[in-house]
Every structure is written in C-alpha cells, then in structure tokens.
Amino acid sequence: MAAWRTGFLTFALIVSLSLPTRALGASFEPYFLVATRDLHDPVFSETVILMIPVSEDGLVDGVIINKPTNVRVQDLMSGAAVLPKPAEAAFFGGPVEVNTPMILIRASRPLEGAIHVFEDVYVVTASAQVNSYVKAPPESGGLRLMMGRAQWMPDQLMAEMAEGSWYKAPAEVDDVFSQDPTKVWGILEKRGQLQEADAGAKFEELDFLNSAGSCRFWEGPERLFFD
C-alpha cells in the first residue's frame, strides 16, 4: 500500500474516533455515512445514511435516504395525503424496527414533536406526530416516510469504518430530499473518489518533501513546518 494511502486511512480512522461523541452529544454535527464499494452487505450496499440525534441509550442511529420502496405511503397509513414523487413511496430506512415509521421533514420553523437534525431538516419518531404530519404535511418543501433505521454500537461503527466499509461526507439537504434518490450514492461515491485522489496527491508530495529532509511534522499533519 502506498505510503500516502496508509497515512490517509490512519487520518480517517483518527477522525472517526470522535464520531460517536459528536453524534450523541448536545453539539450534534450532521453528516452522511456513505457505503464504499468494498461494502457487500446486501442490506447496506450502495447506501447513504443520514445520521440523526435521537439515541439516548449510547447507540448511534441513522436512516437510509436513498432506498425508496414500491409501497405507497397511502397504502401504509390510512388517511395519508397524496404526496408527489418520490415522496409518495415509503423508504427503507434500515433493518432496525422496520415496522416502526418515522419521517424526515423540511420545515421553516420548529415543529411539535420533531427533533432538529440540521438546517431546515427535522426527524419525527413519535407515532402520533408521524400520523399527523403524513395526513397534513405542514409545508410542501419535503417529506419522507421511513420504515426502520440503522443502528450501531459506537465501537462497532468505528470498526466498520476502520476496515473501509464506510466514509463520512457532509450532509446536504438537497441530497436528503433528492428528486432521484437512487442516484445519490453514485454521486457521493464519485465525489469521495475525487477527494481521496486529491488527498493522495498531497500525501505523495509530503512524502517527497520529508524524504528530502526539507520539512518535519509537529503536532500532527495539519501543522507543517519547514526547516
């Protein structure tokens, strides 16, 4: 393995060590968990997961945003409003509690019973509010009915990231409510490849400078001092 790639993966692992603390703490930082091409699990292959701050038991939670099903929301929930595509379909949110619906919803103001995720995106898990908002969406900006969620123990997720199954990407509202959700993984995966290639070029340059004795590292690779 090239020296730059070893350094890149080591840096990614160090970053991932702080992931559960941010996900579960008060200062939640929104992000996507993106499956790599090396992840062949049939449940999670080619998935994009929006991490959500709802766990209170030390677990790390997220919901898959790019797997619409063939089941209509109106067929699952009596009295549901007629929703435009792709929101008319229920989404597979993950293998945990697949019979328990939750919704992701866009709103310009805080909603009753909703948990703020980032920007104007909220998650609703309480059944009464889920039923209410599906029947009468507060705004037309966006709504997704999710069946199930993804969930890990913090150490479990760190191990999966370390083995190269996942990488983190900034969460984007337009990706969460994409008009073509099945294409979101491919877009983010290509973007991740470009970022890795760029990082590789930087590490190769640093390897060259270091081997030439022209620089040294101090307190981590983010601070580079030339001799």
Beta strands, then each sheet from edge to edge (+ up, - down):
strand 1: 31-35
strand 2: 48-52
strand 3: 60-64
strand 4: 68-72
strand 5: 89-92
strand 6: 96-106
strand 7: 114-118
strand 8: 121-124
strand 9: 143-152
strand 10: 166-170
strand 11: 215-217
strand 12: 224-226
sheet 1: 4+ 5- 9- 3+ 2- 1+ 10-
sheet 2: 4+ 5- 9- 6+ 8- 7+
sheet 3: 11+ 12-
end
